[in-house]
C-alpha cells in the first residue's frame, strides 16, 4: 500500500536552513509532532519529517523567533492542467 500523500490544498512548513538555528521552538509547538531537530552539515536544524501527517495548523511559523518558517502550499509536479509555461523552470526548493 502506498504512503498517504499530503493534501495539495493544505500549506506545509518550509524551513529556510540559512535562518534556522535549531532552537527547537517549532518542534515544541507542533501538535502532530511532525517536525524534528536533526544535525545537517554539522548544524542542528528543524526538519519536516512527515508531510502527510502535517495538519497545516501553522503554529510553527509565528513561533519561530528567526523567521525561518514559511507556510506554502505544495506544488504538484504531476498536474497536467494549466499552461506549459513554467514547466522546467528554475523553481527549486532546497
Protein Blocks (a to p, Z undefined) as FASTA:
>chain_A
ZZddddfkbccddddfklpgolommmmmmmnlpaccddeehiacdddfblmlpgolommm
mmpmnlpaccdddddfklmgdcfehphpacdcZZ
